[in-house]
């Protein structure tokens, strides 16, 4: 059973729906404008019909009653009220629900990364890469390509979990491989909790379960940690041991995208001995 919203959020949700209902005309839904209306905009019954829900249930939403709106119902409301992407995101935030469009968009293999974002990543001095909700790399710079041999330097699978758990090259580059693999999966589980019903996520998990005994063991442990960053070391085949501080950012307009930066460790200069 879904948890009910606090009263303030319920009132804000109702006000939001009412305001956006008032800004639309019957013609916007292809309805004839019959008779004079006492108030501008659509009637509650018209919005409810467009969404495929009962007028009573929609009225309760506007009144801030103790009811919970499902993601499909919110998606129908967003379409009927012709909400912009920002307005749709705000609607789901008010209703305390996960927008199913987010995980679907992030999992699309052909989805383009905005050119400005790609240029920004390319301009970062240290290794940097962009992950989607399934932790597929969507963009990266030359430094990341040079660092992640066997992942970002060729045409291999771009999924970070497959690289960590399945790649023999990855095992050699990552010190304390099993410890790091466990942590990576615990971080991924924390991220994936928002879209457990995503079929692409389920397919990824089943694929890894069928190919990695360590993944099966780690997945059944249900460990969860935040992707807070910290020190990351690599045994590079050409450059030797490399150390970085990892920093991760969620994009404001695409929370399923995560920008990861690796800042090279700067060793303190040796202090001169007094003469």
N, C-alpha and C positions, 0 to 999 in steps of 0.2 A: 504494500500500500504506500503510495507516494506521500511524503511529508507535506503538510499544509504550509502555505506561505504565511509569513507574519502579516498582521493587519495593514501596516504601512505599504508593503509591497502589493498587497491585493488592491488597495485603493489606487495606487499608482498605475497598476495594470488596467483597472477599470477606466481610469481617466484617459489613459493612452488609447485604449480601444475606442472610447467615445469620441475623442478628438479626431482620430483618423477616420472614423465613420462619418463625422460631420463634414469632412472636407471633400467627400466624394459625392457625385451626382448619380441619379439612377442611370443616366446614359453611360456612365463609366462601366457599369455591369451589363449594359445592353438591355436595360429595363425601360419601358415607356414611362414618361413623366405624366402621370394621371392625377388630376386634382391638385389643389393647393396644399402645401406642406406647412405645418406650424413651425417647424425648425428646419434648418438647412441640412443637406446631406442625406444619407441613406437611413432607412428605418432599420431597427434591430432585426425585424423579421426578414428583411432583404439580405442583410449580412449573413444571418443564420442559414437562409436558403442557399446562398452562394457557397457556404462552407460545408453544407450537408449536415448541419447539426440542428438541434431543436431550438426554437426561439427562447424557450424558458431557460435552457442551459446557457445560451449566449447572454441573456439578460442577467443571469446570476454572475457571469464573469464581469460584466460591466459594473454590477453592484458591489463587487468585492466579496462575494459569498465564499464560504469555506469549501471550495471545490478545486480540483487539480486538473489542469489542462494537459493533455498528452501531446507529445511532439507532433504526431500527425494532425491533431486539431489545430495546433499553433501554426503549422505549415499552411493549412487551409485558410486560416485567418490572414496570414501574411499575404497570400495570393489574392484573397478577396479584397483586402484593404489596400492592395497595390503598394506594399511597403518597399522602400529601398533596402539594399543590403544592410546599411547601418541601422535602419528602423527594425528590420527583421531580427538582427542580432540583439537589439535592445528589448524586443518583445520576448525572446527566449530567455534573456537575462532576468527580466522581471518575473517570468513564470518559473524561474529556476529549473529550466530544462535544457537538455543538450540538443542543439540543432543538428538533425541528421544530415543536412547538406554539407556540414563542415568536413566530416570524415569522408564522405563520398567524394567531395572535390579534392581533398588532399590525397586520396588514393588513386586518382586518375593518372595513368602513366603519361598521357599526352598533355597534361596540364602545363602551361607555360609559366615560367617564373618571370615576373615583370622585369623589363630590361634595366630599369634603374636599380632594382635590387641586385641583379646579376653584376652590374658594373660596380656597385658598392662592395660586394663580396670580393670581386677581382682586385679592388684597390686596397684591401686589407693587407697589412704587411706580413703577418704570420699566417699559418694555416687556418682556413675558415671554410665552413661548409654549411649547407642548408638542408635540414631534414624535414620530411613530411610526417604525418601521423603514424605511418608504418615504418618510419625511420629509413626510408629510401632517400639517398642523397639526390637533391634536385638541382643544386648548384654548388660550385666549389672553386677555389682559386688555385693558382699554380703551386703555391706552397703546400696546400693540402694534397694535391696530386703527387707531389714529390715525396711527401711524408708517408701517405697511405699506399704503400706498394701492394698490389694485388686487389685494391678496392677502387681507388679513384684515379689510377694511372693508366687504365686501359678500358676495355669494353666488357669487363666482368660484371657480375650482379652488383647493383648499386645499393643493396640493402645492408645496413650496418650489422644487423643481427646475423644474417647469413655469413657475412665476412668474419665476425667474431667467432661464431660457433662451427663454421664449416671450412673456412679457408686454412690450408696448411701454412700459407705465407703469413696470415694473420697470427697464427699461434707462435711463429718465430719472432715476429715484430713486437708482440705484446708481452712484456715481462709479467711473471706470475699469471699466466694466461687464464687458468681456471678461476682464480680470485677475481680478476677483472671481468671475465665473462659473467660471473654471478652478479657482479654489481651492475654491469650494463643491462642485464635482463631485469633486475630489480628496478632500475630507473625506467625502463620501457614499460613495465607493468604499471608503474605509477601514472605514466602518460596515457596508457591505453585504457585505463579504467573508465574514461569518459565515453568510449565508443565500443564496448565489449560486443555489441550485437552486429558490428560491421563484418560483413561476409569476407571482405579482403583481409581483415585482421585474423579471422578464424582460419582462413586458408593459409596464411603465413605461419601461424602457430602449428597447424597440423603438418605442414611441410617440414618444419624444423623438428618436430617431434619424431617424424619418420626417419630423420637423417642424423640426429645427434643424441646420443645417450646422455651427454652432459646437459643438453637443453631439457630433456625430459625430467631429469633429476632436479634441475634448478626451477623449472616451471612449476613442479608440484610442491616446492618449498614455499611458494607464495610470498617471497621476500619483496618488500617495497621500500625504496629509498628515493629521496629527491635528487634530481639532477643538478646538484649545487656546484659542481665544478671541483676545483682543487688540483693537486699535482697529477700530471699524466706523463709517464715515461714510455719511451719506445726504443727498441734495439734495431735501429735502421741498418739494412744490409750494407750500405755504403758510408753512412755518416756516423755509425756507432750509436752509443747511448745519447738520447735526446730527452730533455726535460722541458715541460711546458706547464703553465697554469691554464686550466680550462675555464672558460666563461660561456654561459649559454643564455640566450635571449629568446623570448616568445614575441612574435610580430604582433603589433597592435591590431591590425586589420585581418590577420590570419593566425589565430592562436594555435592552430595545428602545425604551423611552420615554426621550426626552432633553428635559430642561427647559433652555431657553435664556433667559438674562436679559441685558438690555442696560442697563448702569449709565451714566447720563449723566456725561460728562466734567465735572469741576469745575475751572474755571480758577483758578489761584492769585491771591490778592488782590495788587493792586499795593502794593509796599512804599513806605511814606511816606519822602519825602526829609527828612533832618535839617534842622531850622530853623536 
